[in-house]
Amino acid sequence: MTGERKTPHRGGRKPTDFTERTLSSRTVYQGRLLHVLEDEVRLSDGRTSRREYVRHPGAVMMVPFLDSRTVMLVRQFRYPLARHFYEIPAGKIDPGETPLQTARRELREECGYEARKWRRLTTIHPCIGYSDERIELYLARGLTHVGHAPDVGELLEVVPVKMAAALRWVKEGRISDEKTVIGLLWADRLRDR
Protein backbone atom coordinates (compact mmCIF):
# COMPACT_ATOMS: atom_id res chain seq x y z
CA MET A 1 0.00 0.00 0.00
CA THR A 2 1.29 3.48 -0.85
CA GLY A 3 2.76 5.30 2.13
CA GLU A 4 2.79 2.20 4.32
CA ARG A 5 5.99 1.79 6.29
CA LYS A 6 7.59 -1.52 7.08
CA THR A 7 7.80 -2.05 10.82
CA PRO A 8 9.36 -4.90 12.73
CA HIS A 9 6.90 -7.61 13.68
CA ARG A 10 6.89 -9.53 16.94
CA GLY A 11 8.86 -12.73 16.94
CA GLY A 12 10.37 -12.03 13.52
CA ARG A 13 7.21 -13.32 11.77
CA LYS A 14 6.07 -11.73 8.56
CA PRO A 15 2.97 -9.57 9.23
CA THR A 16 -0.33 -10.81 7.85
CA ASP A 17 -1.52 -8.95 4.75
CA PHE A 18 -5.04 -7.58 5.41
CA THR A 19 -5.15 -5.48 2.21
CA GLU A 20 -8.65 -4.87 0.91
CA ARG A 21 -9.34 -4.67 -2.85
CA THR A 22 -11.90 -2.24 -4.29
CA LEU A 23 -14.67 -3.94 -6.28
CA SER A 24 -16.89 -0.89 -6.86
CA SER A 25 -17.12 2.72 -5.71
CA ARG A 26 -19.87 5.32 -5.70
CA THR A 27 -20.07 8.95 -4.60
CA VAL A 28 -22.56 9.51 -1.78
CA TYR A 29 -21.92 13.25 -1.46
CA GLN A 30 -19.63 15.78 -3.18
CA GLY A 31 -19.19 19.17 -1.50
CA ARG A 32 -16.69 22.01 -1.57
CA LEU A 33 -14.54 20.39 1.12
CA LEU A 34 -15.57 16.76 1.43
CA HIS A 35 -16.15 13.90 -1.00
CA VAL A 36 -17.98 11.00 0.66
CA LEU A 37 -17.75 7.59 -0.98
CA GLU A 38 -19.08 4.09 -0.39
CA ASP A 39 -17.01 1.22 -1.78
CA GLU A 40 -17.58 -2.49 -1.96
CA VAL A 41 -14.32 -4.27 -1.10
CA ARG A 42 -12.96 -7.80 -1.12
CA LEU A 43 -11.42 -8.65 2.26
CA SER A 44 -8.23 -10.67 2.60
CA ASP A 45 -10.28 -13.71 3.67
CA GLY A 46 -12.34 -13.59 0.44
CA ARG A 47 -15.55 -12.11 1.86
CA THR A 48 -16.92 -8.73 0.77
CA SER A 49 -17.77 -5.68 2.84
CA ARG A 50 -18.68 -2.00 2.42
CA ARG A 51 -16.50 0.95 3.36
CA GLU A 52 -17.79 4.51 3.78
CA TYR A 53 -15.07 7.14 3.81
CA VAL A 54 -14.22 10.78 3.14
CA ARG A 55 -11.72 12.02 0.59
CA HIS A 56 -10.04 15.21 1.77
CA PRO A 57 -7.59 17.46 -0.12
CA GLY A 58 -5.17 17.59 2.84
CA ALA A 59 -4.33 20.41 5.20
CA VAL A 60 -1.50 22.13 7.03
CA MET A 61 -1.13 23.41 10.54
CA MET A 62 1.61 25.52 12.02
CA VAL A 63 2.84 26.54 15.43
CA PRO A 64 3.90 30.18 15.05
CA PHE A 65 6.30 31.47 17.72
CA LEU A 66 6.16 35.20 18.47
CA ASP A 67 9.23 34.66 20.65
CA SER A 68 10.89 31.62 22.22
CA ARG A 69 8.14 31.26 24.84
CA THR A 70 5.00 32.62 23.15
CA VAL A 71 2.85 30.87 20.52
CA MET A 72 0.01 32.29 18.52
CA LEU A 73 -3.33 30.51 18.74
CA VAL A 74 -6.62 31.35 17.09
CA ARG A 75 -9.98 31.22 18.85
CA GLN A 76 -12.96 30.44 16.67
CA PHE A 77 -16.45 28.99 16.77
CA ARG A 78 -16.76 25.45 15.39
CA TYR A 79 -20.29 24.82 14.21
CA PRO A 80 -20.40 20.97 14.44
CA LEU A 81 -19.66 21.14 18.20
CA ALA A 82 -21.42 24.49 18.76
CA ARG A 83 -18.64 26.06 20.80
CA HIS A 84 -15.44 28.10 20.64
CA PHE A 85 -12.05 26.38 20.42
CA TYR A 86 -8.44 27.49 20.82
CA GLU A 87 -6.42 26.11 17.93
CA ILE A 88 -3.14 26.52 16.15
CA PRO A 89 -3.57 28.14 12.72
CA ALA A 90 -4.44 25.63 10.01
CA GLY A 91 -6.09 25.32 6.65
CA LYS A 92 -6.93 23.21 3.63
CA ILE A 93 -4.41 22.77 0.83
CA ASP A 94 -5.79 24.43 -2.31
CA PRO A 95 -5.32 22.82 -5.75
CA GLY A 96 -1.84 23.56 -7.13
CA GLU A 97 -0.40 24.58 -3.74
CA THR A 98 2.44 22.87 -1.93
CA PRO A 99 1.91 22.34 1.80
CA LEU A 100 4.46 25.07 2.61
CA GLN A 101 2.68 27.54 0.30
CA THR A 102 -0.56 26.72 2.13
CA ALA A 103 1.11 27.23 5.52
CA ARG A 104 2.46 30.64 4.44
CA ARG A 105 -0.94 31.68 3.07
CA GLU A 106 -2.87 30.51 6.14
CA LEU A 107 -0.51 32.22 8.60
CA ARG A 108 -0.95 35.49 6.71
CA GLU A 109 -4.75 35.13 6.28
CA GLU A 110 -5.60 33.92 9.78
CA CYS A 111 -3.01 35.72 11.90
CA GLY A 112 -1.66 38.56 9.78
CA TYR A 113 1.97 37.40 9.94
CA GLU A 114 4.74 36.16 7.66
CA ALA A 115 7.55 33.96 8.95
CA ARG A 116 11.24 34.06 7.99
CA LYS A 117 11.93 30.51 9.20
CA TRP A 118 9.85 27.42 8.51
CA ARG A 119 10.52 23.90 9.70
CA ARG A 120 8.44 20.93 8.61
CA LEU A 121 7.96 18.51 11.51
CA THR A 122 5.71 15.62 10.50
CA THR A 123 2.54 14.41 8.81
CA ILE A 124 -0.44 13.24 10.84
CA HIS A 125 -3.51 11.29 9.72
CA PRO A 126 -6.25 12.46 12.13
CA CYS A 127 -9.14 10.14 11.19
CA ILE A 128 -7.82 6.93 9.60
CA GLY A 129 -11.05 5.03 10.26
CA TYR A 130 -13.13 7.15 7.88
CA SER A 131 -10.95 9.63 5.94
CA ASP A 132 -7.76 9.89 3.89
CA GLU A 133 -7.04 13.36 5.34
CA ARG A 134 -3.44 14.23 6.09
CA ILE A 135 -2.17 17.29 7.93
CA GLU A 136 1.38 18.61 7.49
CA LEU A 137 2.81 20.22 10.65
CA TYR A 138 5.25 23.16 10.59
CA LEU A 139 7.00 25.45 13.07
CA ALA A 140 7.08 29.13 12.05
CA ARG A 141 9.56 31.63 13.52
CA GLY A 142 10.88 35.10 12.83
CA LEU A 143 7.41 36.59 12.49
CA THR A 144 6.63 39.96 10.94
CA HIS A 145 3.17 41.50 11.16
CA VAL A 146 1.82 42.23 7.65
CA GLY A 147 -1.93 42.57 8.24
CA HIS A 148 -4.84 40.23 8.81
CA ALA A 149 -6.78 38.94 5.74
CA PRO A 150 -9.20 36.16 6.73
CA ASP A 151 -11.39 34.34 4.19
CA VAL A 152 -14.98 35.52 3.83
CA GLY A 153 -17.00 34.00 6.67
CA GLU A 154 -13.87 33.17 8.68
CA LEU A 155 -14.30 34.98 11.99
CA LEU A 156 -11.55 34.42 14.52
CA GLU A 157 -9.46 36.03 17.20
CA VAL A 158 -5.65 35.82 17.28
CA VAL A 159 -4.47 34.99 20.81
CA PRO A 160 -0.79 35.10 21.85
CA VAL A 161 -0.28 32.56 24.66
CA LYS A 162 2.80 31.58 26.64
CA MET A 163 3.78 28.02 25.69
CA ALA A 164 3.62 26.94 29.35
CA ALA A 165 0.02 28.19 29.55
CA ALA A 166 -0.94 26.50 26.27
CA LEU A 167 0.45 23.18 27.53
CA ARG A 168 -1.46 23.66 30.79
CA TRP A 169 -4.64 24.28 28.75
CA VAL A 170 -4.02 20.94 27.00
CA LYS A 171 -3.66 19.17 30.34
CA GLU A 172 -6.81 20.84 31.71
CA GLY A 173 -8.86 20.06 28.60
CA ARG A 174 -9.32 23.71 27.65
CA ILE A 175 -7.50 22.85 24.40
CA SER A 176 -8.98 19.62 23.05
CA ASP A 177 -8.55 19.98 19.29
CA GLU A 178 -6.43 16.99 18.24
CA LYS A 179 -4.22 18.82 15.73
CA THR A 180 -3.53 21.58 18.25
CA VAL A 181 -2.62 19.13 21.01
CA ILE A 182 -0.23 17.29 18.68
CA GLY A 183 1.23 20.52 17.30
CA LEU A 184 1.88 22.02 20.72
CA LEU A 185 3.49 18.84 22.07
CA TRP A 186 5.78 18.57 19.03
CA ALA A 187 6.66 22.27 19.21
CA ASP A 188 7.42 22.12 22.93
CA ARG A 189 9.78 19.23 22.38
CA LEU A 190 11.63 20.92 19.52
CA ARG A 191 11.39 24.65 20.20
CA ASP A 192 14.87 25.06 21.70
CA ARG A 193 16.65 23.16 18.93
PASEBA-1860 file (N, C-alpha, C; in nm, 3 decimals):
! residues 193
1> MTGERKTP> 0.084/-0.118/0.000/0.000/0.000/0.000/0.088/0.124/0.000 ~ 0.051/0.226/-0.076/0.129/0.348/-0.085/0.137/0.416/0.050 ~ 0.257/0.460/0.088/0.276/0.530/0.213/0.288/0.441/0.335 ~ 0.270/0.310/0.317/0.279/0.220/0.432/0.426/0.193/0.463 ~ 0.461/0.200/0.588/0.599/0.179/0.629/0.615/0.039/0.684 ~ 0.727/-0.020/0.654/0.759/-0.152/0.708/0.803/-0.136/0.852 ~ 0.741/-0.210/0.942/0.780/-0.205/1.082/0.813/-0.346/1.128 ~ 0.902/-0.357/1.223/0.936/-0.490/1.273/0.812/-0.557/1.332
9> HRGGRKPT> 0.804/-0.686/1.316/0.690/-0.761/1.368/0.738/-0.850/1.480 ~ 0.654/-0.870/1.578/0.689/-0.953/1.694/0.734/-1.091/1.652 ~ 0.838/-1.137/1.717/0.886/-1.273/1.694/0.948/-1.295/1.558 ~ 0.973/-1.189/1.482/1.037/-1.203/1.352/0.943/-1.258/1.244 ~ 0.816/-1.282/1.277/0.721/-1.332/1.177/0.688/-1.223/1.077 ~ 0.655/-1.267/0.957/0.607/-1.173/0.856/0.465/-1.131/0.892 ~ 0.433/-1.001/0.889/0.297/-0.957/0.923/0.195/-1.011/0.824 ~ 0.075/-1.036/0.871/-0.033/-1.081/0.785/-0.078/-0.966/0.696
17> DFTERTLS> -0.106/-0.995/0.571/-0.152/-0.895/0.475/-0.305/-0.888/0.480 ~ -0.359/-0.777/0.532/-0.504/-0.758/0.541/-0.555/-0.661/0.433 ~ -0.478/-0.643/0.326/-0.515/-0.548/0.221/-0.653/-0.579/0.165 ~ -0.732/-0.474/0.149/-0.865/-0.487/0.091/-0.861/-0.435/-0.052 ~ -0.932/-0.503/-0.143/-0.934/-0.467/-0.285/-1.070/-0.406/-0.321 ~ -1.067/-0.293/-0.390/-1.190/-0.224/-0.429/-1.258/-0.299/-0.543 ~ -1.386/-0.330/-0.524/-1.467/-0.394/-0.628/-1.553/-0.292/-0.701 ~ -1.609/-0.195/-0.626/-1.689/-0.089/-0.686/-1.685/0.032/-0.593
25> SRTVYQGR> -1.715/0.148/-0.649/-1.712/0.272/-0.571/-1.820/0.365/-0.622 ~ -1.888/0.432/-0.529/-1.987/0.532/-0.570/-1.979/0.653/-0.478 ~ -2.003/0.770/-0.536/-2.007/0.895/-0.460/-2.141/0.905/-0.389 ~ -2.136/0.929/-0.258/-2.256/0.951/-0.178/-2.285/1.100/-0.168 ~ -2.179/1.181/-0.158/-2.192/1.325/-0.146/-2.064/1.391/-0.197 ~ -2.078/1.499/-0.272/-1.963/1.578/-0.318/-1.988/1.724/-0.283 ~ -1.906/1.778/-0.190/-1.919/1.917/-0.150/-1.795/1.996/-0.185 ~ -1.787/2.117/-0.132/-1.669/2.201/-0.157/-1.546/2.147/-0.086
33> LLHVLEDE> -1.566/2.088/0.032/-1.454/2.039/0.112/-1.445/1.887/0.110 ~ -1.558/1.820/0.123/-1.557/1.676/0.143/-1.619/1.601/0.026 ~ -1.564/1.483/0.000/-1.615/1.390/-0.100/-1.638/1.259/-0.027 ~ -1.764/1.221/-0.008/-1.798/1.100/0.066/-1.826/0.988/-0.032 ~ -1.760/0.874/-0.010/-1.775/0.759/-0.098/-1.819/0.635/-0.021 ~ -1.878/0.542/-0.093/-1.908/0.409/-0.039/-1.853/0.308/-0.139 ~ -1.763/0.223/-0.093/-1.701/0.122/-0.178/-1.740/-0.017/-0.132 ~ -1.750/-0.107/-0.229/-1.758/-0.249/-0.196/-1.616/-0.302/-0.210
41> VRLSDGRT> -1.569/-0.378/-0.110/-1.432/-0.427/-0.110/-1.429/-0.579/-0.088 ~ -1.323/-0.639/-0.140/-1.296/-0.780/-0.112/-1.194/-0.783/0.001 ~ -1.230/-0.851/0.110/-1.142/-0.865/0.226/-1.035/-0.970/0.199 ~ -0.933/-0.972/0.279/-0.823/-1.067/0.260/-0.866/-1.212/0.279 ~ -0.979/-1.234/0.349/-1.028/-1.371/0.367/-1.127/-1.412/0.258 ~ -1.148/-1.326/0.156/-1.234/-1.359/0.044/-1.376/-1.304/0.053 ~ -1.421/-1.267/0.172/-1.555/-1.211/0.186/-1.558/-1.068/0.134 ~ -1.679/-1.012/0.120/-1.692/-0.873/0.077/-1.750/-0.790/0.191
49> SRREYVRH> -1.726/-0.661/0.184/-1.777/-0.568/0.284/-1.793/-0.431/0.218 ~ -1.852/-0.338/0.291/-1.868/-0.200/0.242/-1.783/-0.107/0.329 ~ -1.729/-0.005/0.266/-1.650/0.095/0.336/-1.702/0.233/0.297 ~ -1.742/0.311/0.397/-1.779/0.451/0.378/-1.661/0.535/0.425 ~ -1.623/0.633/0.343/-1.507/0.714/0.381/-1.512/0.849/0.312 ~ -1.428/0.941/0.363/-1.422/1.078/0.314/-1.288/1.101/0.246 ~ -1.293/1.154/0.125/-1.172/1.202/0.059/-1.156/1.349/0.097 ~ -1.033/1.385/0.131/-1.004/1.521/0.177/-0.879/1.570/0.104
57> PGAVMMVP> -0.874/1.697/0.065/-0.759/1.746/-0.012/-0.629/1.759/0.068 ~ -0.635/1.741/0.200/-0.517/1.759/0.284/-0.516/1.898/0.344 ~ -0.438/1.914/0.449/-0.433/2.041/0.520/-0.294/2.061/0.579 ~ -0.273/2.181/0.629/-0.150/2.213/0.703/-0.190/2.276/0.835 ~ -0.099/2.269/0.929/-0.113/2.341/1.054/0.026/2.391/1.091 ~ 0.030/2.500/1.164/0.161/2.552/1.202/0.156/2.606/1.343 ~ 0.270/2.594/1.411/0.284/2.654/1.543/0.373/2.777/1.524 ~ 0.312/2.897/1.523/0.390/3.018/1.505/0.438/3.072/1.640
65> FLDSRTVM> 0.569/3.093/1.651/0.630/3.147/1.772/0.653/3.297/1.757 ~ 0.590/3.376/1.844/0.616/3.520/1.847/0.753/3.548/1.907 ~ 0.789/3.467/2.007/0.923/3.466/2.065/0.946/3.324/2.115 ~ 1.056/3.300/2.185/1.089/3.162/2.222/0.990/3.099/2.320 ~ 0.907/3.182/2.385/0.814/3.126/2.484/0.667/3.155/2.456 ~ 0.638/3.222/2.343/0.500/3.262/2.315/0.455/3.209/2.178 ~ 0.343/3.137/2.177/0.285/3.087/2.052/0.159/3.166/2.021 ~ 0.123/3.164/1.894/0.001/3.229/1.852/-0.105/3.123/1.827
73> LVRQFRYP> -0.218/3.137/1.896/-0.333/3.051/1.874/-0.444/3.135/1.811 ~ -0.542/3.066/1.755/-0.662/3.135/1.709/-0.780/3.078/1.787 ~ -0.876/3.164/1.816/-0.998/3.122/1.885/-1.112/3.143/1.787 ~ -1.186/3.033/1.761/-1.296/3.044/1.667/-1.409/2.949/1.703 ~ -1.526/2.980/1.653/-1.645/2.899/1.677/-1.646/2.785/1.576 ~ -1.667/2.663/1.625/-1.676/2.545/1.539/-1.818/2.493/1.542 ~ -1.886/2.510/1.430/-2.029/2.482/1.421/-2.067/2.338/1.459 ~ -1.996/2.234/1.411/-2.040/2.097/1.444/-2.049/2.069/1.593
81> LARHFYEI> -1.964/2.135/1.675/-1.966/2.114/1.820/-2.030/2.231/1.895 ~ -2.071/2.333/1.821/-2.142/2.449/1.876/-2.071/2.515/1.993 ~ -1.939/2.537/1.976/-1.864/2.606/2.080/-1.735/2.665/2.023 ~ -1.672/2.750/2.103/-1.544/2.810/2.064/-1.429/2.717/2.101 ~ -1.325/2.719/2.018/-1.205/2.638/2.042/-1.081/2.725/2.025 ~ -0.978/2.694/2.104/-0.844/2.749/2.082/-0.770/2.649/1.996 ~ -0.709/2.699/1.888/-0.642/2.611/1.793/-0.513/2.677/1.743 ~ -0.424/2.595/1.690/-0.314/2.652/1.615/-0.367/2.683/1.475
89> PAGKIDPG> -0.309/2.781/1.405/-0.357/2.814/1.272/-0.344/2.693/1.179 ~ -0.442/2.677/1.091/-0.444/2.563/1.001/-0.534/2.594/0.883 ~ -0.521/2.514/0.779/-0.609/2.532/0.665/-0.591/2.426/0.559 ~ -0.688/2.419/0.472/-0.693/2.321/0.363/-0.593/2.359/0.253 ~ -0.531/2.257/0.197/-0.441/2.277/0.083/-0.526/2.299/-0.042 ~ -0.506/2.413/-0.108/-0.579/2.443/-0.231/-0.513/2.373/-0.350 ~ -0.590/2.346/-0.456/-0.532/2.282/-0.575/-0.413/2.362/-0.627 ~ -0.304/2.292/-0.659/-0.184/2.356/-0.713/-0.088/2.409/-0.609
97> ETPLQTAR> -0.126/2.407/-0.482/-0.040/2.458/-0.374/0.045/2.345/-0.316 ~ 0.166/2.379/-0.275/0.244/2.287/-0.193/0.200/2.307/-0.048 ~ 0.226/2.212/0.039/0.191/2.234/0.180/0.255/2.360/0.240 ~ 0.381/2.387/0.206/0.446/2.507/0.261/0.379/2.634/0.209 ~ 0.340/2.637/0.083/0.268/2.754/0.030/0.137/2.775/0.107 ~ 0.068/2.664/0.136/-0.056/2.672/0.213/-0.028/2.727/0.352 ~ 0.077/2.677/0.416/0.111/2.723/0.552/0.139/2.874/0.551 ~ 0.215/2.920/0.454/0.246/3.064/0.444/0.117/3.145/0.425
105> RELREECG> 0.031/3.098/0.335/-0.094/3.168/0.307/-0.184/3.172/0.431 ~ -0.199/3.058/0.498/-0.287/3.051/0.614/-0.237/3.136/0.730 ~ -0.106/3.139/0.752/-0.051/3.222/0.860/-0.081/3.369/0.833 ~ -0.067/3.409/0.708/-0.095/3.549/0.671/-0.246/3.578/0.682 ~ -0.330/3.489/0.626/-0.475/3.513/0.628/-0.532/3.511/0.769 ~ -0.498/3.409/0.847/-0.560/3.392/0.978/-0.500/3.482/1.085 ~ -0.368/3.502/1.080/-0.301/3.572/1.190/-0.242/3.706/1.151 ~ -0.223/3.730/1.021/-0.166/3.856/0.978/-0.014/3.862/0.986
113> YEARKWRR> 0.051/3.745/0.982/0.197/3.740/0.994/0.260/3.662/0.879 ~ 0.387/3.697/0.852/0.474/3.616/0.766/0.589/3.569/0.853 ~ 0.644/3.453/0.818/0.755/3.396/0.895/0.880/3.387/0.808 ~ 0.995/3.421/0.868/1.124/3.406/0.799/1.172/3.262/0.798 ~ 1.142/3.188/0.906/1.193/3.051/0.920/1.078/2.953/0.931 ~ 1.085/2.850/0.849/0.985/2.742/0.851/1.057/2.610/0.871 ~ 0.997/2.525/0.951/1.052/2.390/0.970/0.937/2.290/0.966 ~ 0.944/2.199/0.870/0.844/2.093/0.861/0.876/1.988/0.967
121> LTTIHPCI> 0.773/1.947/1.044/0.796/1.851/1.151/0.747/1.710/1.118 ~ 0.624/1.697/1.073/0.571/1.562/1.050/0.440/1.570/0.973 ~ 0.388/1.455/0.939/0.254/1.441/0.881/0.170/1.360/0.978 ~ 0.047/1.404/1.002/-0.044/1.324/1.084/-0.166/1.287/0.999 ~ -0.227/1.176/1.035/-0.351/1.129/0.972/-0.456/1.125/1.082 ~ -0.540/1.231/1.095/-0.625/1.246/1.213/-0.746/1.152/1.221 ~ -0.790/1.095/1.112/-0.914/1.014/1.119/-0.906/0.894/1.026 ~ -0.811/0.804/1.051/-0.782/0.693/0.960/-0.897/0.594/0.945
129> GYSDERIE> -0.993/0.595/1.035/-1.105/0.503/1.026/-1.208/0.543/0.922 ~ -1.210/0.672/0.883/-1.313/0.715/0.788/-1.268/0.824/0.690 ~ -1.139/0.858/0.686/-1.095/0.963/0.594/-0.950/0.943/0.554 ~ -0.916/0.993/0.434/-0.776/0.989/0.389/-0.704/1.120/0.420 ~ -0.764/1.206/0.503/-0.704/1.336/0.534/-0.565/1.321/0.594 ~ -0.477/1.410/0.549/-0.344/1.423/0.609/-0.323/1.569/0.644 ~ -0.248/1.591/0.752/-0.217/1.729/0.793/-0.066/1.739/0.809 ~ -0.006/1.836/0.740/0.138/1.861/0.749/0.161/1.965/0.859
137> LYLARGLT> 0.253/1.935/0.950/0.281/2.022/1.065/0.413/2.097/1.046 ~ 0.408/2.229/1.071/0.525/2.316/1.059/0.543/2.399/1.186 ~ 0.668/2.437/1.212/0.700/2.545/1.307/0.727/2.670/1.223 ~ 0.683/2.785/1.272/0.708/2.913/1.205/0.771/3.008/1.305 ~ 0.884/3.069/1.265/0.956/3.163/1.352/0.998/3.286/1.274 ~ 1.045/3.386/1.348/1.088/3.510/1.283/0.970/3.582/1.221 ~ 0.866/3.604/1.301/0.741/3.659/1.249/0.746/3.810/1.231 ~ 0.682/3.855/1.123/0.663/3.996/1.094/0.516/4.019/1.068
145> HVGHAPDV> 0.459/4.120/1.136/0.317/4.150/1.116/0.298/4.219/0.982 ~ 0.206/4.167/0.898/0.182/4.223/0.765/0.035/4.257/0.743 ~ -0.051/4.226/0.838/-0.193/4.257/0.824/-0.278/4.132/0.808 ~ -0.389/4.134/0.873/-0.484/4.023/0.881/-0.572/4.021/0.756 ~ -0.593/3.904/0.694/-0.678/3.894/0.574/-0.754/3.762/0.574 ~ -0.849/3.743/0.667/-0.920/3.616/0.673/-1.011/3.595/0.553 ~ -1.042/3.468/0.524/-1.139/3.434/0.419/-1.275/3.489/0.457 ~ -1.360/3.510/0.358/-1.498/3.552/0.383/-1.566/3.447/0.470
153> GELLEVVP> -1.631/3.492/0.576/-1.700/3.400/0.667/-1.610/3.337/0.772 ~ -1.482/3.370/0.769/-1.387/3.317/0.868/-1.368/3.421/0.977 ~ -1.436/3.404/1.087/-1.430/3.498/1.199/-1.349/3.433/1.310 ~ -1.241/3.498/1.347/-1.155/3.442/1.452/-1.079/3.551/1.523 ~ -1.025/3.512/1.637/-0.946/3.603/1.720/-0.806/3.543/1.733 ~ -0.704/3.625/1.711/-0.565/3.582/1.728/-0.528/3.602/1.874 ~ -0.474/3.496/1.938/-0.447/3.499/2.081/-0.303/3.456/2.108 ~ -0.214/3.550/2.143/-0.079/3.510/2.185/-0.088/3.445/2.324
161> VKMAAALR> -0.023/3.331/2.340/-0.028/3.256/2.466/0.112/3.204/2.497 ~ 0.152/3.217/2.622/0.280/3.158/2.664/0.271/3.006/2.645 ~ 0.377/2.947/2.596/0.378/2.802/2.569/0.341/2.724/2.695 ~ 0.393/2.764/2.809/0.362/2.694/2.935/0.212/2.696/2.962 ~ 0.147/2.809/2.934/0.002/2.819/2.955/-0.072/2.732/2.854 ~ -0.029/2.733/2.729/-0.094/2.650/2.627/-0.086/2.502/2.663 ~ 0.029/2.458/2.712/0.045/2.318/2.753/-0.043/2.287/2.875 ~ -0.057/2.384/2.965/-0.146/2.366/3.079/-0.291/2.354/3.031
169> WVKEGRIS> -0.329/2.435/2.931/-0.464/2.428/2.875/-0.490/2.290/2.814 ~ -0.388/2.230/2.753/-0.402/2.094/2.700/-0.432/1.997/2.815 ~ -0.351/2.007/2.920/-0.366/1.917/3.034/-0.503/1.933/3.102 ~ -0.553/2.056/3.108/-0.681/2.084/3.171/-0.801/2.056/3.081 ~ -0.776/2.030/2.953/-0.886/2.006/2.860/-0.942/2.131/2.796 ~ -0.886/2.245/2.826/-0.932/2.371/2.765/-0.897/2.371/2.615 ~ -0.784/2.311/2.580/-0.750/2.285/2.440/-0.772/2.136/2.418 ~ -0.868/2.103/2.331/-0.898/1.962/2.305/-0.890/1.925/2.157
177> DEKTVIGL> -0.868/2.024/2.072/-0.855/1.998/1.929/-0.730/1.912/1.906 ~ -0.750/1.797/1.841/-0.643/1.699/1.824/-0.519/1.756/1.756 ~ -0.538/1.829/1.646/-0.422/1.882/1.573/-0.346/1.982/1.659 ~ -0.418/2.059/1.739/-0.353/2.158/1.825/-0.275/2.091/1.936 ~ -0.332/1.989/1.997/-0.262/1.913/2.101/-0.133/1.856/2.044 ~ -0.141/1.790/1.931/-0.023/1.729/1.868/0.079/1.836/1.832 ~ 0.033/1.945/1.771/0.123/2.052/1.730/0.197/2.115/1.847 ~ 0.125/2.141/1.955/0.188/2.202/2.072/0.290/2.107/2.137
185> LWADRLRD> 0.255/1.979/2.146/0.349/1.884/2.207/0.476/1.869/2.123 ~ 0.461/1.862/1.990/0.578/1.857/1.903/0.662/1.986/1.918 ~ 0.594/2.099/1.915/0.666/2.227/1.921/0.739/2.243/2.053 ~ 0.677/2.202/2.162/0.742/2.212/2.293/0.868/2.127/2.297 ~ 0.862/2.011/2.238/0.978/1.923/2.238/1.092/1.977/2.154 ~ 1.061/2.051/2.047/1.163/2.092/1.952/1.196/2.241/1.955 ~ 1.126/2.320/2.033/1.139/2.465/2.020/1.278/2.520/2.050 ~ 1.356/2.454/2.135/1.487/2.506/2.170/1.598/2.453/2.080
193> R> 1.562/2.371/1.982/1.665/2.316/1.893/1.684/2.403/1.771
END
